[in-house]
Amino acid sequence: MKRTLFVFVNLALICITVATAQNRFDGYSLSVKADNSGVCPVRFLPQQNQQNHVQVFIAGTNMQKPATGLTACDFSTVEGNRVGPNSADQKWCFQGPEELYEIKLGNGDSYLWPMVGRDTGFYNVKDFRPVKRTESPTVKYLYSEPADYTKAIRNAMMVMASRQGGTLLFPSGDYIVGTTDGNTRDPSYEAITVPSGVTITGASGNFSVPTTNMPIRASASRIRLRNNRQTIFRIGGCTNAVTVRNIEMIGNTALYGEGPRDATGNYGIEALGEWTIDPITKVHLPNTSQFFRFENVTFQNLDIGIFVHNTNQPNCNSARQMCNQWQFDNIRVDHGMFLYNKTGIKIDTFNTDWTIANSQINTAAANAPGNGIHIVRAAGILIENTFGGGTDEGRNIGGTFLYIDSVGTLTLIGVSAERTQKTIYTVPSTSAASQMMTVIGGVFGSPIELNGRLNFISIGNHYSARTIQAGPGVTVTSNGDRFCYDPLVLANTCLEPGSRTPVTKPGFDKGRLMFRTGRLPEGQPGNFIDRQSNYFGYDVEIGDGLMQFDSNVTFRDLAAFVAPSAGSSRVRDGAIVYCKDCRKSPNGVCSQGQAGTDGAFAKRINDQWRCD
């Protein structure tokens, strides 16, 4: 009997516990909006007139059913369905029997708000779709698939902003934003602001082929625009630690069977902010944003894939902001795919450093301006193991892979580009002597046009015969570069551009050549690349050391140096050689002597070897 009573009492306790279970909900009253004002995008709603209080409604009732049975937690206050934040940090907290509520802020905005649980911080965008609640036979939340996902994504960003970050999953699907019905422009749409600490991840970064009749035309996860002059995501000032990965962002692309559509003004990700100056106190507020990763992301058919710039750029007031100086720092683009964009990446602020790695940036001159990466202003850029170019040398030739107005340092490692009108172009008026461009281990067939007064350091690259076209103010240092393929392996490929004439001395076109390593002659007559000497192009000073000449050169070697070999001689006026068996004749010309007894420095003057 006692044992039976003991079981009954415990079952009763269990039932009571289940019936009175309370789930926890907490957050802040915020607005999340990056705009041209330059202020930080996440802002607290003011305390005046209780604007930072929230009203709580049963989710799925169109805010027609106020929540009941709420209790306060963490020093918040509850009056009916109205929750006030605590006075210490303005965080509101309540407990309730539901797993999901709808929160209405003091500014009128409303959001679905999930309870705090073991998976808090990890969110599925599908959980923020429109929802309806049914009461019978049991309580259920029924979600519907929206034609446009703007509101759902904004809802998720708001929840994550309130928690200083989180991960938002986009399962396989086609997520349209910026419309009222999946196609019609939403006139109130603004880019979706991404707050600090957010990771956006899809199911795959594979790219769509939307204009073909292939059975499968869409990537696994893609976010898509259906109108021009719209941006998908925006990053503002005071934002840190954002990651986007395994997803596609696509502009206003014509689907199979549709007529042409206009993608003008479409951006995948726009980052804008400003280094503010208080006009009264003169205090500087950099509003720095840093630590961004874009991994395995496809940007397709956009005006600009990633665009970083200062607010009020065209009309900057230097009394109120540091013009062109917003700090957007520590950015990494890794395994990115940029397809059919007018510009893949555009960087326009001096205070920024990037790494762009393992990526492919396709360009098309016909899709003007056809730039892969346009650096208007930047501090330091590293590009490695990345390819750029078009799809052929005809109608689908690429534009300019790397278009540079002004940059502090630019380093390219293992980069290649082909089938483009220009691989690299630097603007004459803004390329200053302080700019350093270092290119290592790349392969470049299309023209590299260097203008202004920059420094070009080239190490171990492979160019075509006339790839480098340098202006007179450009200083060039070359170490271990080669021009043209080995003529014994690929015959008759080292030709003057647009002709079948062999280039006997391929190399740098103009510019001030400071130093260049040479090479041995290659090939056979008719398919020949002449030798190239090691070259010092400016003052040479040897400090704390010796300059040792070859001690084995003989008088017979002097004659061989100037004898025609495969069309040209090795030596010109100005050469100086140590000759171990030369002696001076009465007229100063070198003559045959005896090694060990004679010896002289032979100088090439007026087509003669002179030993005086």
C-alpha positions in Angstrom: 0.0 0.0 0.0 2.8 2.4 0.9 4.6 1.6 -2.4 1.4 2.3 -4.4 0.9 5.7 -2.7 4.5 6.6 -3.3 4.1 6.0 -7.1 0.9 8.0 -7.2 2.4 11.0 -5.4 5.4 11.1 -7.8 3.1 10.8 -10.9 1.1 13.7 -9.6 4.3 15.7 -9.2 5.3 14.9 -12.8 1.9 16.0 -14.1 2.1 19.3 -12.2 5.6 20.0 -13.5 4.6 19.4 -17.2 1.5 21.5 -16.8 3.4 24.5 -15.4 6.5 24.2 -17.7 7.8 27.7 -18.7 10.0 28.5 -21.6 12.4 31.4 -21.5 12.5 34.2 -24.0 14.9 37.2 -23.8 16.3 39.9 -26.1 16.7 43.6 -26.7 14.6 46.2 -28.4 16.7 47.1 -31.4 16.6 48.4 -34.9 19.0 46.8 -37.4 19.7 49.0 -40.4 22.9 50.0 -42.2 22.3 53.1 -44.3 24.1 56.2 -45.6 24.0 58.0 -42.2 27.3 56.3 -41.2 26.1 55.5 -37.7 26.3 51.9 -36.3 23.5 49.8 -37.8 22.4 48.1 -34.5 20.7 50.7 -32.3 18.8 50.5 -29.1 15.2 51.8 -29.0 15.0 54.7 -26.5 13.8 54.3 -23.0 11.6 57.4 -23.2 7.9 56.7 -23.1 8.7 53.0 -22.7 9.7 52.6 -26.3 12.0 49.8 -25.3 9.2 47.7 -23.9 7.7 44.8 -26.0 4.3 43.4 -26.4 4.0 39.6 -26.6 1.4 37.8 -28.8 0.6 34.2 -29.5 2.5 33.4 -32.7 0.4 32.7 -35.8 -2.6 34.8 -34.7 -1.7 37.9 -36.6 -1.1 39.6 -33.3 -4.8 39.2 -32.5 -4.3 37.1 -29.4 -2.2 38.6 -26.6 0.0 36.1 -24.7 -1.1 35.1 -21.2 0.6 33.3 -18.3 3.8 35.3 -18.7 6.2 35.7 -15.8 9.2 38.0 -15.5 12.8 36.9 -15.3 16.2 38.6 -14.8 14.6 41.7 -13.2 12.3 42.5 -16.1 8.7 43.5 -15.5 5.5 41.9 -16.9 2.1 43.5 -17.0 -0.3 41.3 -18.9 1.4 40.8 -22.3 3.7 43.8 -21.9 7.3 43.2 -20.9 9.7 45.9 -19.7 13.5 45.5 -19.7 15.6 45.6 -16.6 17.2 48.9 -15.8 20.8 47.7 -15.8 21.3 46.6 -19.4 17.9 47.1 -21.0 17.4 43.4 -21.6 13.9 42.1 -21.4 13.2 38.6 -20.3 10.0 36.6 -19.7 8.8 33.0 -19.4 5.7 31.5 -21.0 4.1 28.2 -21.8 4.5 28.5 -25.6 7.6 27.5 -27.7 7.2 30.5 -30.0 5.8 34.0 -29.6 5.5 37.1 -31.8 7.1 40.2 -30.3 6.0 43.7 -31.2 8.6 46.5 -30.5 7.9 50.0 -29.6 8.6 51.2 -33.2 5.9 49.0 -34.5 8.1 46.2 -36.0 7.1 42.7 -35.1 9.2 39.4 -35.2 8.7 35.8 -34.5 10.8 35.0 -31.4 12.0 31.4 -30.5 12.5 30.3 -27.0 16.0 29.8 -25.5 17.0 26.2 -25.8 19.9 23.9 -26.4 20.1 24.9 -30.1 19.9 28.7 -29.4 22.4 30.4 -31.8 21.7 28.0 -34.6 18.7 29.0 -36.7 16.9 27.8 -39.9 15.5 30.5 -42.1 12.5 28.3 -42.7 11.5 28.8 -39.0 10.8 32.4 -39.7 8.3 31.9 -42.5 4.7 33.0 -42.1 3.0 30.8 -39.5 -0.5 30.0 -38.4 -1.5 28.4 -35.1 -4.2 25.7 -34.9 -5.8 24.9 -31.6 -7.5 21.5 -32.3 -7.2 18.7 -32.0 -3.8 19.7 -30.7 -1.8 23.0 -30.8 0.3 23.2 -34.0 2.2 25.8 -35.8 1.7 25.5 -39.6 4.3 27.3 -41.8 3.7 28.4 -45.3 6.2 29.0 -48.1 6.4 32.7 -48.9 7.0 34.0 -52.4 9.5 36.4 -51.0 11.9 35.7 -48.1 12.8 39.3 -47.2 10.8 39.4 -44.0 11.9 35.9 -42.8 15.6 36.8 -43.3 15.2 40.1 -41.5 13.5 38.4 -38.7 16.4 36.0 -38.3 18.9 38.9 -38.4 17.0 40.7 -35.6 17.1 37.6 -33.4 20.8 37.1 -34.0 21.6 40.8 -33.4 19.9 40.6 -30.1 22.2 37.7 -29.2 25.5 39.2 -30.6 25.5 36.7 -33.4 24.4 33.3 -34.6 24.4 30.9 -37.6 21.6 31.1 -40.1 21.0 28.1 -42.3 19.5 28.3 -45.8 18.5 24.7 -46.7 18.2 23.8 -50.4 15.9 26.4 -52.0 15.4 29.5 -54.1 15.1 32.5 -51.8 13.8 35.6 -53.6 14.1 39.0 -51.8 13.1 42.6 -52.7 9.6 41.8 -54.0 6.0 41.8 -52.9 5.0 38.6 -54.6 8.2 37.0 -55.9 8.4 39.2 -58.9 6.9 42.7 -58.4 9.3 45.3 -56.9 8.8 46.1 -53.2 9.1 49.9 -53.2 10.0 49.8 -49.5 12.7 47.2 -49.8 16.2 48.1 -48.5 19.2 45.8 -48.4 19.1 43.2 -45.6 21.5 44.3 -42.9 23.9 41.7 -41.5 24.8 42.4 -37.8 28.0 41.3 -36.0 28.8 37.7 -35.3 26.5 36.3 -38.0 27.3 33.3 -40.1 25.2 32.8 -43.2 25.5 29.3 -44.6 23.7 27.5 -47.5 23.7 23.9 -48.7 26.1 24.4 -51.6 28.1 27.1 -53.4 27.5 25.5 -56.8 26.4 28.0 -59.4 23.1 28.1 -61.3 22.7 27.9 -65.1 19.3 29.6 -65.1 19.1 30.4 -68.9 19.4 26.9 -70.2 16.9 24.1 -70.6 18.9 21.7 -68.4 16.7 19.7 -66.1 18.4 21.2 -63.1 19.1 24.9 -63.5 19.3 26.2 -59.9 22.0 25.8 -57.4 21.1 24.0 -54.1 20.9 27.3 -52.1 20.6 30.7 -53.8 19.3 34.1 -52.8 18.0 36.0 -55.8 16.8 39.4 -56.9 14.0 40.0 -59.4 14.4 43.8 -59.9 17.3 46.2 -60.7 18.9 48.6 -58.3 18.6 46.4 -55.3 21.2 44.9 -52.9 20.9 41.5 -51.2 23.0 42.0 -48.0 24.5 45.1 -46.5 27.2 45.5 -43.9 27.6 48.7 -42.0 30.0 50.2 -39.5 30.8 48.8 -36.1 30.3 45.2 -37.5 32.6 42.4 -36.8 33.0 38.6 -37.4 30.7 38.0 -40.3 30.9 34.8 -42.4 29.0 33.9 -45.6 29.6 30.5 -47.1 28.2 27.7 -49.3 25.6 29.8 -51.1 24.9 31.6 -54.3 23.8 35.2 -54.7 22.3 36.0 -58.1 21.1 39.3 -59.6 18.0 40.0 -61.7 18.7 37.1 -64.1 16.3 36.0 -66.8 15.2 32.4 -66.2 14.7 30.0 -68.9 12.0 31.2 -71.2 12.0 34.8 -69.9 13.0 37.9 -71.9 16.1 39.9 -70.9 16.1 41.4 -67.5 18.0 44.4 -66.1 20.6 43.8 -63.4 21.8 47.4 -63.2 22.6 48.4 -59.7 22.3 44.8 -58.3 24.9 44.2 -55.5 25.4 40.9 -53.8 27.1 42.3 -50.6 27.5 46.0 -50.1 29.6 47.3 -47.2 29.4 51.0 -46.4 30.4 53.1 -43.4 32.4 56.2 -42.5 35.1 57.4 -40.2 33.1 60.1 -38.4 34.5 63.3 -36.9 32.4 65.2 -34.3 32.2 68.7 -35.8 32.2 70.3 -32.3 34.6 68.1 -30.2 36.7 66.9 -33.2 36.7 63.4 -31.7 37.2 60.7 -34.3 34.8 57.7 -34.4 36.3 55.2 -36.9 33.2 52.9 -36.7 35.6 50.1 -37.7 34.2 46.9 -39.2 36.5 43.9 -39.5 37.0 40.1 -39.8 34.9 39.0 -42.7 35.0 35.7 -44.6 33.2 34.9 -47.8 33.9 31.2 -48.5 32.6 29.0 -51.4 30.1 31.7 -52.4 29.0 32.3 -56.0 28.2 35.8 -57.2 26.4 35.7 -60.5 24.9 38.3 -62.9 25.3 41.3 -60.5 26.4 44.8 -61.2 29.0 44.3 -58.4 29.4 41.1 -56.5 31.1 42.6 -53.4 31.2 46.4 -53.1 32.9 48.3 -50.3 32.9 52.0 -50.0 32.5 55.1 -47.8 29.2 56.8 -47.2 28.6 60.1 -48.9 31.6 59.4 -51.1 30.8 61.9 -53.9 30.0 64.7 -51.5 32.3 64.0 -48.5 32.5 66.8 -45.9 36.0 66.6 -44.4 34.8 68.4 -41.3 32.4 65.6 -40.5 34.2 62.5 -41.7 37.6 61.2 -42.8 37.0 61.1 -46.6 37.8 57.7 -48.2 39.1 56.3 -44.9 36.5 54.1 -43.4 38.2 51.0 -41.9 36.9 47.8 -43.3 39.6 45.4 -42.4 40.7 41.7 -42.4 38.7 40.4 -45.3 39.1 37.0 -46.9 37.4 35.7 -50.0 38.2 32.0 -50.4 37.0 29.6 -53.1 34.7 32.3 -54.6 33.1 32.1 -58.0 32.3 35.3 -59.8 30.3 34.8 -63.0 28.9 37.2 -65.5 29.1 40.2 -63.2 29.8 43.7 -64.5 32.4 43.9 -61.7 33.3 41.0 -59.4 34.8 43.0 -56.5 35.0 46.7 -56.1 37.0 48.2 -53.2 36.8 51.9 -52.5 38.3 52.9 -49.2 42.0 53.3 -48.3 41.8 51.7 -44.9 41.2 48.1 -46.0 43.2 44.9 -46.3 42.1 41.8 -48.3 43.1 38.3 -49.1 41.5 36.8 -52.2 42.4 33.2 -52.6 41.6 30.0 -54.6 38.9 31.9 -56.5 37.7 32.2 -60.1 36.7 35.6 -61.5 35.2 35.4 -65.0 34.8 38.6 -66.8 33.2 39.7 -70.1 34.1 42.9 -72.0 30.7 42.9 -73.5 29.2 43.2 -70.0 30.8 46.5 -69.4 33.0 47.5 -67.6 33.9 43.8 -67.4 36.2 44.2 -64.5 37.2 41.2 -62.3 38.5 43.3 -59.4 38.4 47.1 -59.4 40.6 48.6 -56.7 39.7 52.3 -56.5 41.3 52.7 -53.1 42.9 50.1 -50.8 45.8 49.7 -48.4 47.0 46.1 -48.9 45.7 43.4 -51.2 46.9 39.8 -51.5 45.6 37.7 -54.3 46.7 34.1 -54.5 45.9 30.9 -56.5 43.2 32.8 -58.3 42.2 32.7 -62.0 40.6 35.5 -64.1 39.5 35.7 -67.7 36.9 35.3 -70.4 35.7 32.2 -72.2 37.3 32.9 -75.6 39.3 35.5 -77.6 36.3 36.6 -79.6 32.9 37.7 -78.6 33.3 36.4 -75.1 36.7 37.9 -74.4 37.1 39.1 -70.8 37.4 42.8 -69.9 40.1 43.8 -67.3 40.9 41.2 -64.7 42.6 43.7 -62.3 41.8 47.4 -62.7 43.7 49.7 -60.2 43.3 53.3 -59.4 45.3 53.5 -56.2 46.6 50.8 -53.8 49.3 50.8 -51.1 50.7 47.3 -51.7 49.4 44.6 -54.1 50.8 41.1 -54.0 49.9 38.4 -56.5 51.0 34.8 -55.9 50.2 32.0 -58.2 47.7 34.0 -60.1 46.9 33.5 -63.8 44.7 35.3 -66.3 43.9 34.7 -70.0 41.5 35.5 -72.7 41.1 39.1 -71.4 41.6 42.5 -73.1 43.9 43.4 -70.2 45.2 41.4 -67.3 46.2 44.4 -65.2 45.6 48.1 -65.8 46.8 51.0 -63.6 45.3 54.5 -63.9 48.1 57.0 -64.9 46.9 59.9 -62.7 46.6 58.0 -59.4 49.4 55.4 -59.6 52.0 56.9 -57.3 55.6 56.0 -56.6 54.7 54.7 -53.1 52.6 51.9 -54.7 54.2 48.5 -54.7 53.0 45.7 -56.9 54.7 42.3 -56.4 53.8 39.4 -58.8 55.2 36.0 -58.0 54.8 32.7 -59.9 52.0 33.7 -62.2 51.0 32.9 -65.8 49.8 35.9 -67.9 49.1 35.9 -71.6 47.0 39.1 -72.0 48.5 42.6 -71.8 49.5 44.1 -68.5 49.4 47.9 -68.9 51.3 49.7 -66.1 51.0 53.5 -65.9 51.9 56.2 -63.5 54.9 55.9 -61.2 54.4 52.6 -59.4 57.0 50.0 -58.6 56.5 46.6 -60.3 58.4 43.6 -58.9 58.1 40.5 -60.9 59.5 37.1 -59.7 59.4 33.8 -61.5 56.4 34.6 -63.8 55.6 33.4 -67.3 54.5 36.1 -69.8 53.9 36.2 -73.5 56.4 38.1 -75.7 54.9 41.5 -75.1 52.7 41.1 -72.1 54.2 44.0 -70.1 53.5 47.4 -71.4 55.0 49.9 -68.9 54.9 53.6 -69.0 58.2 55.6 -68.6 57.6 56.4 -64.9 57.1 52.7 -63.9 60.2 51.1 -62.3 60.5 47.4 -63.0 62.5 44.7 -61.2 62.5 41.3 -62.7 64.0 38.1 -61.2 63.7 34.8 -63.0 60.9 35.8 -65.3 60.6 34.3 -68.8 58.7 35.4 -71.9 57.4 32.8 -74.4 57.3 29.1 -74.2 60.4 27.0 -75.0 60.7 27.0 -78.8 62.0 23.5 -78.7 58.8 22.4 -77.1 56.2 24.7 -78.6 57.6 26.0 -81.9 56.6 29.2 -83.6 54.5 30.5 -80.7 56.8 33.4 -79.6 55.4 36.0 -82.1 54.8 39.7 -82.3 51.2 40.4 -81.4 48.9 40.1 -84.3 51.5 38.7 -86.7 53.6 35.7 -87.6 56.9 37.5 -87.0 59.1 35.8 -84.4 60.1 37.9 -81.4 63.8 37.4 -80.9 64.1 39.5 -77.7 60.8 39.2 -75.8 60.6 41.1 -72.6 59.5 44.4 -71.0 58.2 47.1 -73.2 59.5 50.5 -72.0 59.4 51.4 -68.3 62.5 52.0 -66.2 64.1 48.5 -65.9 66.0 48.6 -62.6 67.2 45.0 -62.7 66.5 41.9 -64.8 68.0 38.4 -64.7 69.0 37.1 -68.1 68.7 33.8 -70.0 70.5 31.6 -72.4 69.6 31.5 -76.1 66.9 29.0 -77.0 65.7 27.3 -80.2 67.1 27.0 -83.7 67.4 29.4 -86.7 63.9 30.4 -87.8 62.5 29.5 -84.4 64.9 31.2 -82.1 64.9 33.4 -79.0 68.1 35.3 -78.5 70.1 35.3 -75.3 69.4 38.0 -72.7 72.0 39.4 -70.4 71.7 40.0 -66.7 70.9 43.7 -66.6 71.3 46.6 -64.1 69.3 49.6 -65.2 70.3 52.2 -62.7 73.3 53.2 -60.5 75.1 50.2 -59.2 77.0 50.4 -56.0 78.9 47.5 -54.4 79.4 47.9 -50.7 81.6 45.9 -48.3 82.6 43.4 -51.0 84.4 42.5 -54.2 83.3 42.4 -57.8 85.0 39.3 -59.2 85.3 38.9 -63.0 85.7 35.5 -64.7 89.4 34.7 -64.4 89.4 32.2 -67.3 88.4 34.5 -70.2 91.1 34.4 -73.0 91.9 36.5 -76.0 90.2 33.9 -78.2 87.0 34.4 -76.1 87.0 38.1 -76.9 86.7 37.3 -80.6 83.9 34.8 -79.9 82.0 37.3 -77.8 81.6 39.7 -80.8 81.2 37.1 -83.5 77.6 36.8 -84.9 75.7 34.0 -83.3 72.2 33.1 -84.5 71.8 36.5 -85.9 73.4 38.8 -83.3 76.5 39.3 -81.2 76.7 39.0 -77.5 78.7 42.1 -76.8 78.2 45.8 -77.5 80.2 48.9 -76.8 80.6 49.5 -73.1 81.5 45.9 -72.1 84.4 45.2 -69.8 86.0 41.8 -69.4 89.1 40.5 -67.5 91.3 38.7 -70.1 94.0 36.5 -68.6 96.3 36.4 -71.7 95.7 39.8 -73.2 98.2 42.6 -73.5 98.1 46.1 -74.8 99.5 46.8 -78.3 101.2 50.1 -79.1 97.8 51.6 -80.3 96.0 50.4 -77.1 94.1 47.6 -78.8 94.2 44.2 -77.1 96.5 41.6 -78.6 97.4 38.0 -77.9 99.7 37.7 -74.9 100.7 34.9 -72.5 98.7 33.7 -69.5 100.6 34.0 -66.3 102.7 36.9 -67.7 100.3 39.2 -69.3 96.7 40.0 -68.5 94.5 43.0 -68.7 90.9 44.4 -68.5 89.5 44.5 -72.1 87.0 47.3 -72.7 84.7 47.4 -75.8 85.0 50.9 -77.2 84.0 51.9 -80.8 83.7 48.3 -81.9 87.2 47.4 -80.6 88.7 45.6 -77.6 91.0 48.0 -75.9 93.4 47.1 -73.1 94.7 50.7 -72.3 
